[in-house]
Amino acid sequence: MPVKKRKALTLVYTGNGKGKTTAALGALLRAWGRDWSVAMLSFIKAETSNYGEERAARKLGIELIPLGAGFTWLSKDLEKDRALARRCWDLCVEKIQSAKYDLVVLDEITYPINYGWLDLDEVLKVLRDRPPDIHVILTGRDAPTALVDFADLVTEMREIKHPFQKGEKAQPGIDF
């Protein structure tokens, strides 16, 4: 039986270091372990991706929905990416407003906000007006100041050292 929440929180994981999505996944798994209803929607990861977290989510029966097109900043079709971001946001709003979830993760949402594809005021309004028992986690680099100010918890991941700096490629199980 789920434990009653004291106060629904807004958490932001931001910064240029690795671990933002990983931190959100850890919180998602912890909540799922408490029998909470959880969902994670990703703005960048492609619908066709098959990362480790997606494989694990399928095995566990956790709703994890990638709705992006990959590395958006390298895209050759920014209008398509803008439309995908809008589609993902519309689904996020639906999930949040449904009041069916205890925790909803908006993975990599800062990118479409910072690209101007999503209106920050609209995002903040949805967060402010959400049903009272829904925790929301938002991830991505360069979280806008207004989002940071609104959030209850903000953690900034700071890169100190990364294997990419030595030419090491991303590794399954560690990076994806």
N, C-alpha and C positions, 0 to 999 in steps of 0.2 A: 504494500500500500504506500503510495507516495506521501512524503512528509510535507506538511503545509509549509509554504514559504513565508518568511517574515515580511519581505519587501521585494518586489520584482526589481531587478537591477539591470542597468545597462553597462556592459563591459566593453572596453576598446583595447585591442592589442594592435600596436602600431610600431613604427620604427624601421630602420634599414637592416636590422638583423634578422637572421633566420629564427623561426619559431612561432610566428603569429598564428598561422593555421594550426600548427601542432598544439599550441596552448588551447585554442578553441576546441579542438578535437578532444583534448584531455578533459575539459570541462563538460563537453557533450557526453563523453563516455561515463564520467562520474554521475551525471544527471540520469542517464539511461540506467545505470546501475541502481539508482534509487527509484526505479519504475516511473520516471518522468517520461512524458511524451516529448520527443525531441526531433528537430529537423535542422538540416544544414543546407544552405543554398550558396553556390559558388558563382561569382560573377566572371571569373577569368577561365577557370578550368573548362575544357571543351566537353560538350555532351558525349563525345566519343572517347574521352579519356578513360583510363582504367588504372588509376593510381592505387597504391596500397590501401589508403584510407577508404576508397570506394569499394574495394574488394572486401575489406573487413566489415564495412557497413552493410553490404549485401548479406554476408554470413550472419551478422547479428540482427538483421531486420531493422536497421536504423535508416531513416530517410535521409539520404545525402544526394543532392541534386546539383550536378554541374551544368550550368547553362551558358557558358561563355564560348569563346572560339580559340582559346589558347593564349598565347602571349600577345595581348591586344595592342601594346605599344609598337609592335612590329607588323601590324596588320596592313594588308593591301586594300581592305574594304572597311573603312572606318564607319560607314553608314550601317553596314550589316552588324558591326560590333555594337554600335549605338542602339540598334533595334534589339539585339540580344540582351543588352544591359537593361533596357526598358522591360522586356519580357520577364527577365529574372526579378526585377524590382516589383512588377505587378504580382508575381507569384509570392514574393516575400510579404507583400502587403496582405495578400489573401491568407497566407499561413498565420501571420501575426493577428489579424483581425478575426480569424476564425475562433480564437480562444480554445482551440483544441490542443495547443502545445504549451508545455511548461518552459521550454527553452528553444529559441530559434537563433541559429548562427547565420550571419550575413557575411560570408567569407569574401574578402577582397573587394568589399563595397567602396572603399576609399578611392579606388581607381576611377570608376565611372563618375563618382562625385567630383573628383579633381579634374577629370576631362570635360566636365560640364554636361555630361550625358544624363545625370540625375540631379535634380534640384535639392540642395542641402536643406532648404527650409521645408520641403515636402517630406524628406526623410525624418527630420526632427519632429515634424507634426505627427507622423505615423508613430514614432517612438513615444512621444508625449501622450498621444491619445489611445495607446494600445490598451487592451484589457489589463486589469490591475495585477494579474498573477503571472505574466509572461516575462521571463528573463530574455534579454537579447544581447548577443555578442557580435561585435563588428570588428573586422580585421582589415589590415592593409597599411601600406606605407603612407606617410604624410597625412594622418588624420587631420581634418580641418579643425581649427581652433574651436569653432562653435560646437562641434561634436565632442571634442575633448572636454569642454566646459560642461556640456550636458551630462556626460557619462558619470556613473557612480564610481567606476574603477577604470583606470587607464594604466596600461603597462607598455613601456616603450622598449622594444627589443633593439639592442645596440650591437652592431657587428664589431667585434674586436679582432677576430681572426676567422678565416674561412678557407676551406680547401680549394675553392675556385681560384683563389689568389695564387695558388701554386699550379694551376692548370688541371686540377682534379675535376672530373666530370661528376654530375649529380649521380647518386647511387640509389638503386631501388631499396626500399626499406628504411632509408635514412632521409632521402630528399623527396621521394615520391612513392 
